[in-house]
Amino acid sequence: MDRGDGTVKYVLTGEGAGTIFVIDANSGDLHATRSLDREEKPFYTLRAQAVNKKTNLPLEPETEFIVKLHDINDNEPKFDKEIYTASVPERSHI
């Protein structure tokens, strides 16, 4: 419904809308305002809708989507010694 003429506004609702997640009202681009941790919350359910800027009437049905977080190793390794030495004998099995 967005013809690019500036008459459409995008609205975001749901978990973290306006705080953790913000939407550019003109383009509909979604951004996270901070780093997210899967251990804290594994997913967020959000809803977005395109509305007419002047009348605030919906231009299309609301769309629900889920932002799922993938786990990464965010705990850096710690080593007690500065140098470690190891060896592998020749013709060793994989």
C-alpha positions as CSV (number, residue, x, y, z in Angstrom):
1,M,0.0,0.0,0.0
2,D,3.0,2.3,0.4
3,R,3.5,4.3,-2.8
4,G,6.4,6.2,-1.4
5,D,4.5,9.5,-1.4
6,G,4.8,10.0,2.4
7,T,1.2,9.2,3.2
8,V,1.9,6.0,5.1
9,K,3.1,5.7,8.7
10,Y,4.3,2.5,10.3
11,V,3.3,1.6,13.8
12,L,4.8,-1.1,16.1
13,T,3.2,-2.7,19.1
14,G,4.0,-5.7,21.2
15,E,6.8,-6.9,23.6
16,G,9.5,-4.3,23.7
17,A,7.9,-2.0,21.1
18,G,9.2,1.6,21.6
19,T,11.8,0.6,24.1
20,I,13.8,-2.4,22.9
21,F,12.6,-2.2,19.3
22,V,11.8,0.9,17.4
23,I,10.3,1.3,13.9
24,D,11.1,4.1,11.5
25,A,7.6,5.5,11.0
26,N,8.3,6.6,7.4
27,S,10.2,3.6,6.1
28,G,9.1,0.7,8.3
29,D,12.6,-0.3,9.1
30,L,12.9,-2.0,12.5
31,H,15.9,-1.6,14.8
32,A,16.9,-2.9,18.2
33,T,18.1,-0.2,20.6
34,R,20.4,-2.5,22.6
35,S,22.1,-5.9,22.5
36,L,19.7,-8.7,23.3
37,D,20.5,-11.9,25.3
38,R,18.8,-15.2,24.5
39,E,19.3,-16.4,28.1
40,E,17.3,-13.4,29.2
41,K,14.5,-13.8,26.7
42,P,14.6,-16.1,23.7
43,F,12.0,-14.4,21.5
44,Y,9.8,-11.3,21.2
45,T,6.3,-11.1,19.6
46,L,5.7,-7.9,17.7
47,R,2.9,-6.5,15.5
48,A,3.4,-3.9,12.8
49,Q,0.8,-2.0,10.8
50,A,0.8,0.5,8.0
51,V,-1.7,3.4,8.6
52,N,-2.7,6.5,6.8
53,K,-0.7,9.5,8.3
54,K,-3.6,11.9,8.2
55,T,-6.5,9.7,9.3
56,N,-4.6,7.0,11.3
57,L,-6.9,4.4,9.6
58,P,-5.2,1.1,8.8
59,L,-4.2,0.5,5.2
60,E,-3.7,-3.2,5.6
61,P,-4.2,-5.8,8.3
62,E,-1.8,-5.9,11.2
63,T,1.1,-8.3,10.8
64,E,2.4,-10.3,13.7
65,F,6.0,-11.5,13.6
66,I,8.4,-13.2,16.0
67,V,12.0,-12.0,16.6
68,K,13.9,-15.2,17.6
69,L,17.3,-14.8,19.2
70,H,20.1,-17.2,18.4
71,D,22.6,-18.1,21.1
72,I,26.2,-17.1,20.6
73,N,29.1,-17.7,22.9
74,D,29.1,-14.3,24.6
75,N,31.5,-15.4,27.4
76,E,35.1,-15.0,26.2
77,P,37.5,-17.7,27.1
78,K,40.0,-17.2,29.9
79,F,43.5,-18.7,29.9
80,D,45.6,-19.1,33.1
81,K,49.0,-19.3,31.3
82,E,50.3,-16.9,28.7
83,I,51.7,-19.8,26.5
84,Y,50.4,-23.3,26.0
85,T,52.4,-26.1,24.2
86,A,51.0,-29.2,22.6
87,S,52.1,-31.9,20.2
88,V,50.6,-34.5,17.9
89,P,52.5,-37.6,16.9
90,E,53.0,-38.3,13.2
91,R,50.4,-40.5,11.5
92,S,47.9,-39.9,14.3
93,H,44.3,-40.7,13.6
94,I,42.0,-37.8,13.1
